[in-house]
């Protein structure tokens, strides 16, 4: 496993822990149809925190588990910042997503 893979895994764990500590982690998953959205960030069916929890984190963890190539570039923070505007947990979540974005600029 590469250093980038390890850093990505740690940041995903940190994102999950941050979402839990901010009360943004859900126990009940969205409907399967909501998870099948083809829109970017599933904006038509999921809230940002749901997308992070049910699509983004699991997909990247799957890529890591399968030892597949990581995305060449990623920038999710602008979406997170805009869609979570006004929520108390935004600064903490944004801190982690910005680190992820920075990792994928390398």
C-alpha positions as CSV (number, residue, x, y, z in Angstrom):
1,X,0.0,0.0,0.0
2,X,1.4,3.4,-1.0
3,X,1.8,6.3,1.3
4,X,-1.0,8.1,-0.5
5,X,-3.3,5.1,0.1
6,X,-2.4,5.1,3.8
7,X,-3.0,8.9,4.1
8,X,-6.3,8.6,2.3
9,X,-7.5,5.8,4.6
10,X,-6.5,7.9,7.7
11,X,-8.4,10.9,6.3
12,X,-11.5,8.8,5.6
13,X,-11.4,7.5,9.1
14,X,-11.0,11.1,10.4
15,X,-13.9,12.2,8.3
16,X,-16.1,9.5,9.7
17,X,-15.1,10.3,13.3
18,X,-15.7,14.0,12.7
19,X,-19.1,13.4,11.2
20,X,-20.0,11.2,14.2
21,X,-18.7,13.7,16.8
22,X,-20.7,16.5,15.0
23,X,-23.9,14.4,15.1
24,X,-24.0,14.0,11.3
25,X,-23.6,10.2,11.1
26,X,-26.8,8.4,10.3
27,X,-27.8,4.9,11.4
28,X,-30.5,4.3,8.8
29,X,-29.3,4.4,5.2
30,X,-31.2,6.2,2.5
31,X,-33.4,4.2,0.1
32,X,-31.6,2.2,-2.5
33,X,-33.1,4.4,-5.2
34,X,-31.7,7.5,-3.5
35,X,-28.3,5.9,-3.6
36,X,-28.6,5.1,-7.3
37,X,-28.5,8.8,-8.3
38,X,-26.5,9.6,-11.4
39,X,-26.2,13.3,-10.6
40,X,-22.9,14.6,-9.3
41,X,-22.8,14.3,-5.5
42,X,-26.3,12.7,-5.7
43,X,-27.6,16.3,-5.3
44,X,-31.1,15.2,-6.4
45,X,-31.5,12.6,-3.8
46,X,-29.1,13.0,-0.9
47,X,-27.9,15.7,1.5
48,X,-24.2,16.4,1.5
49,X,-23.6,14.4,4.7
50,X,-25.5,11.5,3.3
51,X,-23.4,11.5,0.2
52,X,-20.2,11.6,2.2
53,X,-21.4,8.8,4.5
54,X,-23.2,6.4,2.0
55,X,-21.3,7.0,-1.3
56,X,-18.0,8.9,-1.0
57,X,-16.4,7.2,2.0
58,X,-17.5,3.6,1.1
59,X,-16.4,4.1,-2.5
60,X,-13.0,5.3,-1.6
61,X,-12.6,2.6,1.0
62,X,-13.5,0.0,-1.6
63,X,-10.9,1.4,-4.0
64,X,-8.4,1.2,-1.2
65,X,-9.4,-2.4,-0.2
66,X,-9.1,-3.5,-3.9
67,X,-5.8,-1.7,-4.2
68,X,-7.1,0.1,-7.2
69,X,-5.6,3.4,-8.5
70,X,-6.9,6.4,-6.6
71,X,-8.5,9.3,-8.4
72,X,-6.0,11.5,-10.2
73,X,-7.7,14.6,-8.8
74,X,-10.5,15.5,-6.5
75,X,-12.1,18.7,-5.2
76,X,-15.1,18.0,-2.9
77,X,-14.6,20.9,-0.5
78,X,-16.4,23.6,-2.6
79,X,-19.5,21.3,-2.7
80,X,-19.2,20.6,1.0
81,X,-18.8,24.3,1.8
82,X,-21.7,25.4,-0.3
83,X,-24.2,22.7,0.6
84,X,-23.4,22.7,4.4
85,X,-23.4,26.5,4.7
86,X,-24.7,27.5,8.1
87,X,-24.3,24.1,9.8
88,X,-22.4,24.1,13.0
89,X,-20.2,21.1,12.0
90,X,-19.1,22.7,8.7
91,X,-15.6,23.9,9.9
92,X,-14.7,20.5,11.3
93,X,-15.9,18.6,8.2
94,X,-14.3,21.1,5.8
95,X,-11.0,20.7,7.6
96,X,-10.9,17.1,6.6
97,X,-12.3,17.4,3.1
98,X,-9.7,20.1,2.3
99,X,-7.0,17.7,3.4
100,X,-8.4,15.1,1.1
101,X,-8.5,17.5,-1.8
102,X,-4.9,18.5,-1.1
103,X,-3.8,14.9,-1.0
104,X,-5.3,14.4,-4.5
105,X,-3.5,17.4,-5.9
106,X,-0.1,15.7,-5.6
